[in-house]
Amino acid sequence: MKYCDAHCHLANLSQLMPLEPLITEATEHDITRYLSSALSKADLEWYEKHSKDFNILYSAGMHPNFELCDLDFQDIKRLCEQGKIWAIGEIGMDKGNSELALMKANFVKQLDLAMDFRLPVVLHIVGHQQEAYEILREYPLKYLIHGYAGSVEAFRNFMKLDSYFTISERVLREDKRDLLKELLKSRRFLFETDITQYYVVEGEANPLLRLESVIQTIAELFKVDTATLQRLQAANYQLLTGQSI
Ligand SMILES: [Zn+2]
């Protein structure tokens, strides 16, 4: 059984370094699937060319707080109609965006679109957790909440929805231990690097391998074997995408 990096930005990363050798090496480390996110028109072109070769499923959405995101509603709609994307996202709410009304309007519009096409939604929720939950509970959709690092209370709310979560380095911090415990107990998790070109550190040969250290750290912290973690993320991948790893 293999691993999926369930939230990453491979098109964006490819602008910094050639991806083929990185993906080949990652495959040797049993990382063989990617749920990757498109944030720009240039990203879309890249996925169009490369997603099949590299076992990438991609999603696209109008991000709540990324100024280089140049995707508009028509782009997302077209991708839905053409059956190109596995999900809409990442979309959501971010406390760093001061244009609350516009952010919410875009969020709701894209949730409506997900309803029309029965697509899962990849969520980016930073702050505004209660408000986001109040909106989401109106939609009977499948959610993948990426890199969630908010409160435990809000996590329990999101669990009332048909939600899955990606565990990132962010949740491995000491002060997030209670949240991490709940995430693991829920069994509704996958793992992510959230890698973009901006996160690569000087001298880092292959940032895709960070996924391994996330998994390793969890296995050590909670004394679970990696085979169990692998099985759960594979089952969740299947429930989300309808495909097996
Ligand atoms: Zn992301």
Residues whose N, C-alpha, C, O or C-beta is under 5 A from the ligand:
A	BS01	ZN	D194
